[in-house]
Amino acid sequence: LAIAGLNQQVATLDSSAARDTDWSAVVARVEPSVLTVETADDLGSAWVVRSSSNGSDLVTNYHVVASAWASGVATVQVRHGDTTLSGVISRVDSGDDLAVVHVSAQLAPLRVTQTRPRLGTSVMAVGSPLGLAGSVSLGIVSGYRSLAGADYLQFSAPISPGNSGGPVIDSSGTVVAVAS
């Protein structure tokens, strides 16, 4: 009887372990789609939202490119691994703190969620905190906030300057928010 109980506990633990997320596999899938954006004054992260034979569109925070945009400079440097690409700021939304940067390279886009993740859902911030590309941190969705007409997802993963503009992803590698 005791052995049967232990076997059931082992089966339950095995089942639970199979459901746990392999975050290193998620990082391996999304990391090629996360880049670093640099202007003369600022540095942040970006991720590929759309790609075609004409190149790729990257999402970042407006505040990452704001000084360049305000001074009339529409070009930025985009680091992708050991490669530096020239990017053009093609669209800005200062109210929602978002910008789109276009690069000529065709890069793999990330999927974007169509629904809000539930509170307590595990998420990962991917980006370049302090310029350290390819950094990740884990946390959970801890709340939703509306401030000045904009909606925000609050999460507990640690981020630093340079993470701004990078994706916050769920366990399937889908973008659920933009770190700011």
One Martini backbone bead per residue (centre of mass of N, CA, C, O) as a GRO file, in nm:
protein
  180
    1LEU     BB    1   0.058   0.063  -0.021
    2ALA     BB    2   0.303   0.255   0.004
    3ILE     BB    3   0.408   0.214  -0.286
    4ALA     BB    4   0.160   0.319  -0.434
    5GLY     BB    5   0.178   0.606  -0.317
    6LEU     BB    6   0.463   0.671  -0.426
    7ASN     BB    7   0.398   0.627  -0.724
    8GLN     BB    8   0.189   0.856  -0.737
    9GLN     BB    9   0.382   1.085  -0.658
   10VAL     BB   10   0.578   1.047  -0.893
   11ALA     BB   11   0.369   1.089  -1.119
   12THR     BB   12   0.294   1.378  -1.033
   13LEU     BB   13   0.580   1.501  -1.058
   14ASP     BB   14   0.625   1.429  -1.357
   15SER     BB   15   0.385   1.592  -1.463
   16SER     BB   16   0.477   1.867  -1.353
   17ALA     BB   17   0.755   1.879  -1.500
   18ALA     BB   18   0.633   1.874  -1.791
   19ARG     BB   19   0.487   2.167  -1.746
   20ASP     BB   20   0.735   2.303  -1.725
   21THR     BB   21   0.934   2.555  -1.821
   22ASP     BB   22   1.178   2.599  -2.081
   23TRP     BB   23   1.343   2.889  -2.085
   24SER     BB   24   1.591   2.825  -2.263
   25ALA     BB   25   1.419   2.758  -2.515
   26VAL     BB   26   1.278   3.028  -2.538
   27VAL     BB   27   1.530   3.200  -2.574
   28ALA     BB   28   1.635   3.060  -2.832
   29ARG     BB   29   1.385   3.162  -3.003
   30VAL     BB   30   1.389   3.492  -2.933
   31GLU     BB   31   1.677   3.624  -2.941
   32PRO     BB   32   1.703   3.677  -3.262
   33SER     BB   33   1.454   3.914  -3.214
   34VAL     BB   34   1.663   4.076  -3.031
   35LEU     BB   35   1.771   4.416  -2.985
   36THR     BB   36   1.991   4.700  -3.017
   37VAL     BB   37   1.951   5.049  -2.948
   38GLU     BB   38   2.130   5.340  -3.087
   39THR     BB   39   2.228   5.653  -2.993
   40ALA     BB   40   2.404   5.923  -2.900
   41ASP     BB   41   2.234   5.910  -2.597
   42ASP     BB   42   2.101   5.615  -2.631
   43LEU     BB   43   1.968   5.297  -2.491
   44GLY     BB   44   1.811   4.988  -2.612
   45SER     BB   45   1.542   4.790  -2.702
   46ALA     BB   46   1.426   4.535  -2.943
   47TRP     BB   47   1.168   4.400  -3.173
   48VAL     BB   48   1.028   4.184  -3.399
   49VAL     BB   49   0.712   4.237  -3.574
   50ARG     BB   50   0.815   4.260  -3.884
   51SER     BB   51   0.853   4.077  -4.209
   52SER     BB   52   1.031   4.114  -4.524
   53SER     BB   53   1.188   4.177  -4.822
   54ASN     BB   54   1.215   4.493  -4.706
   55GLY     BB   55   1.235   4.394  -4.407
   56SER     BB   56   1.227   4.528  -4.066
   57ASP     BB   57   1.024   4.573  -3.781
   58LEU     BB   58   1.076   4.761  -3.482
   59VAL     BB   59   1.023   4.763  -3.138
   60THR     BB   60   1.013   5.047  -2.918
   61ASN     BB   61   1.082   5.307  -2.730
   62TYR     BB   62   1.061   5.638  -2.756
   63HIS     BB   63   1.276   5.722  -2.536
   64VAL     BB   64   1.516   5.590  -2.696
   65VAL     BB   65   1.465   5.805  -2.967
   66ALA     BB   66   1.388   6.103  -2.888
   67SER     BB   67   1.649   6.271  -2.928
   68ALA     BB   68   1.680   6.214  -3.226
   69TRP     BB   69   1.401   6.300  -3.325
   70ALA     BB   70   1.409   6.596  -3.208
   71SER     BB   71   1.684   6.657  -3.390
   72GLY     BB   72   1.617   6.507  -3.686
   73VAL     BB   73   1.703   6.213  -3.636
   74ALA     BB   74   1.630   5.890  -3.811
   75THR     BB   75   1.889   5.743  -3.712
   76VAL     BB   76   2.013   5.418  -3.610
   77GLN     BB   77   2.161   5.178  -3.417
   78VAL     BB   78   2.171   4.813  -3.473
   79ARG     BB   79   2.213   4.537  -3.270
   80HIS     BB   80   2.306   4.194  -3.396
   81GLY     BB   81   2.515   4.087  -3.225
   82ASP     BB   82   2.796   4.143  -3.440
   83THR     BB   83   2.589   4.329  -3.582
   84THR     BB   84   2.550   4.638  -3.763
   85LEU     BB   85   2.270   4.841  -3.816
   86SER     BB   86   2.065   5.042  -4.001
   87GLY     BB   87   1.820   5.266  -3.874
   88VAL     BB   88   1.472   5.377  -3.915
   89ILE     BB   89   1.258   5.604  -3.808
   90SER     BB   90   0.902   5.555  -3.890
   91ARG     BB   91   0.761   5.565  -3.593
   92VAL     BB   92   0.560   5.754  -3.349
   93ASP     BB   93   0.441   5.730  -2.987
   94SER     BB   94   0.455   5.925  -2.719
   95GLY     BB   95   0.201   5.845  -2.548
   96ASP     BB   96   0.294   5.517  -2.562
   97ASP     BB   97   0.604   5.481  -2.591
   98LEU     BB   98   0.648   5.437  -2.917
   99ALA     BB   99   0.850   5.267  -3.177
  100VAL     BB  100   0.966   5.246  -3.519
  101VAL     BB  101   1.218   5.040  -3.673
  102HIS     BB  102   1.397   5.019  -3.975
  103VAL     BB  103   1.535   4.738  -4.148
  104SER     BB  104   1.682   4.556  -4.418
  105ALA     BB  105   1.665   4.309  -4.263
  106GLN     BB  106   1.563   3.973  -4.242
  107LEU     BB  107   1.368   3.892  -3.962
  108ALA     BB  108   1.239   3.730  -3.697
  109PRO     BB  109   0.933   3.729  -3.575
  110LEU     BB  110   0.714   3.793  -3.322
  111ARG     BB  111   0.464   3.713  -3.131
  112VAL     BB  112   0.138   3.842  -3.043
  113THR     BB  113  -0.086   3.891  -2.825
  114GLN     BB  114  -0.459   3.888  -2.781
  115THR     BB  115  -0.422   3.850  -2.467
  116ARG     BB  116  -0.435   3.860  -2.140
  117PRO     BB  117  -0.262   3.772  -1.890
  118ARG     BB  118  -0.267   3.629  -1.606
  119LEU     BB  119  -0.236   3.646  -1.298
  120GLY     BB  120   0.078   3.479  -1.230
  121THR     BB  121   0.216   3.474  -1.487
  122SER     BB  122   0.484   3.382  -1.651
  123VAL     BB  123   0.774   3.592  -1.727
  124MET     BB  124   1.003   3.750  -1.976
  125ALA     BB  125   1.278   3.955  -1.995
  126VAL     BB  126   1.424   4.097  -2.296
  127GLY     BB  127   1.767   4.235  -2.333
  128SER     BB  128   1.985   4.551  -2.266
  129PRO     BB  129   2.107   4.595  -1.990
  130LEU     BB  130   2.350   4.821  -1.996
  131GLY     BB  131   2.420   4.673  -2.291
  132LEU     BB  132   2.349   4.362  -2.221
  133ALA     BB  133   2.303   4.147  -2.436
  134GLY     BB  134   2.087   3.876  -2.379
  135SER     BB  135   1.909   3.938  -2.140
  136VAL     BB  136   1.741   3.782  -1.854
  137SER     BB  137   1.413   3.780  -1.676
  138LEU     BB  138   1.208   3.669  -1.414
  139GLY     BB  139   0.842   3.654  -1.365
  140ILE     BB  140   0.528   3.813  -1.295
  141VAL     BB  141   0.211   3.889  -1.321
  142SER     BB  142   0.094   4.166  -1.097
  143GLY     BB  143  -0.061   4.371  -1.304
  144TYR     BB  144  -0.293   4.641  -1.386
  145ARG     BB  145  -0.261   4.964  -1.551
  146SER     BB  146  -0.396   5.303  -1.558
  147LEU     BB  147  -0.228   5.580  -1.728
  148ALA     BB  148  -0.314   5.840  -1.900
  149GLY     BB  149  -0.471   5.622  -2.105
  150ALA     BB  150  -0.275   5.388  -2.035
  151ASP     BB  151  -0.171   5.053  -2.056
  152TYR     BB  152  -0.040   4.830  -1.798
  153LEU     BB  153   0.202   4.587  -1.726
  154GLN     BB  154   0.278   4.426  -1.433
  155PHE     BB  155   0.607   4.314  -1.325
  156SER     BB  156   0.877   4.122  -1.149
  157ALA     BB  157   1.094   4.154  -1.342
  158PRO     BB  158   1.399   4.256  -1.371
  159ILE     BB  159   1.502   4.591  -1.463
  160SER     BB  160   1.693   4.813  -1.679
  161PRO     BB  161   1.861   5.019  -1.831
  162GLY     BB  162   1.793   4.894  -2.176
  163ASN     BB  163   1.517   4.734  -2.168
  164SER     BB  164   1.385   4.931  -2.321
  165GLY     BB  165   1.167   4.778  -2.572
  166GLY     BB  166   1.151   4.509  -2.480
  167PRO     BB  167   1.036   4.200  -2.437
  168VAL     BB  168   0.751   4.041  -2.296
  169ILE     BB  169   0.723   3.697  -2.221
  170ASP     BB  170   0.599   3.394  -2.250
  171SER     BB  171   0.620   3.044  -2.250
  172SER     BB  172   0.577   3.064  -2.586
  173GLY     BB  173   0.712   3.349  -2.696
  174THR     BB  174   0.503   3.569  -2.642
  175VAL     BB  175   0.408   3.889  -2.663
  176VAL     BB  176   0.274   4.099  -2.377
  177ALA     BB  177   0.507   4.328  -2.373
  178VAL     BB  178   0.677   4.640  -2.302
  179ALA     BB  179   0.948   4.749  -2.177
  180SER     BB  180   0.996   5.050  -1.927
   0.00000   0.00000   0.00000
